[in-house]
């Protein structure tokens, strides 16, 4: 298998070993890198086997994820198996090894570049939160961590943390299955339909409004208030949720960019837009708490 002519040398041993274990009589046609965030290296492979062309995605977790969860590949494999079996649009799981996950390739365009349908996003999240999560190997949603030595007050981090310290939303009677990082960049769209929700390494058990708050902020960031509100209203309609505690979860979502937004590599114009929208988001959540 002439992988050394297609892939960078440092990836050859991992990819070659995986192909040997996964498939027989296969000829690798091509490989190309995919965006996998800062926490993983993601490579797509296309190979021919018995006259058929097949594609898979190989995800290799970074040191941070492996240090926190050494068995993360097995956990995500099991979760994808469960979700795929439940009929949710997720990449089909193929194989896992320590630190490596292999899934089927899903054709689609990322939801940041395109125009994600807020109704479809709400339907997915409502279905996810309605699943029976008992028995899944998932951690509970962690609490808000301690403040950094130098809070990012360009994004009102001190103000957000002070507000969160005085609001304590009630715990759900039964923790829901959470994606943990539900935003348009973790979705794939094909011919206007949600093809897959990807990147499940942050999945956890907890209040479903955690996912809702993250989705609201990210939709506001890249698609505006109208799309954010359409998503929120459809989720509430589908689930019957009253969303009374949503402002506190909005504030928790607003902590996520603190200390990092300037490192995301956006143009100065887009970063300025994100900062303006973040300020509005924090303002509306804080006002709703008073």
Residue, then its C-alpha position, 0 to 999 in steps of 0.5 A: x500500500x503506497x501510503x508514503x506517496x500520499x500522506x505526510x511521513x509522520x502519519x504513515x505508520x498510523x494510517x497504514x496500520x489501521x488500513x491493514x487491520x480494517x480492510x483486506x485487499x485494499x488499494x489506497x487512492x488518496x488521503x486529505x486532511x480535514x478540519x478537526x479543531x485544535x484538539x485532534x488531527x483528522x484525515x479522510x481516506x479513499x480506497x478501493x476494495x473489491x471494485x468498490x470505492x469507500x471513504x473513511x475518516x481517521x480522527x487522532x485525539x490530541x494530548x489534552x483529550x487523551x490526558x483527560x480521558x485516556x479511553x476517549x476513542x472507545x467512549x466516542x465509538x460507543x456513543x456513535x454506535x448508540x446514536x447511529x442505532x437510534x437513527x440520528x444523523x451522525x458518522x457511522x462508527x467503523x473502528x477504534x484503537x487507543x487514541x484513534x477513531x475511524x468513522x464513515x465519511x459523510x459528504x457535506x458542507x460545514x454549517x459555518x460556511x453555509x446557511x444552517x436551518x435552525x429548525x433542523x438544528x432544533x429537531x436534532x437537539x430535541x431528539x438527542x435530549x429525548x434519548x434514554x442516556x442511562x448506561x452510557x459511559x459519559x461523565x456529568x457536565x462539569x461545573x464552571x471552573x475557577x476564574x483565570x489569573x487574568x480574566x478576559x474583561x474585553x468579553x466581560x468575563x468578570x461580570x459574567x462570572x459574578x452574575x453566574x455566582x448568584x444564579x443557580x438553575x435547578x438541576x433537571x430531574x433526569x440528566x439529558x445526553x448532551x453533545x457538549x459543543x453543539x455549534x454550526x461548525x460541528x454540523x455537515x449539510x448536504x442539499x439543504x439537509x442536516x447530514x451529520x453532527x460530528x465531534x462528540x468528544x465533549x459529550x456529557x450528561x446534564x441540563x439540556x439548556x447547556x447545549x441550547x445556550x451554546x447553539x444560541x451564541x454560535x448561531x448569533x455569532x455567525x448567522x444573526x439574531x433572527x436565526x438564533x431566535x428561530x432555533x430557540x423557539x422551535x426547540x421550545x415548541x418541540x420539547x415543551x421546555x419553559x426555558x426559564x433558566x436559559x439566561x444563566x446557561x446563556x451566560x455560561x455559554x458566553x464564558x467559552x470564548x473568553x481568553x480565546x476569541x483573539x486566537x481563533x484566526x478570524x479577520x479583524x472585521x469578523x472578530x469585531x462582529x463577534x465581540x459586538x454580538x457577544x456583548x449583546x448576548x451577555x447584556x440580554x442574559x444579564x437583564x433577564x436575570x434581574 
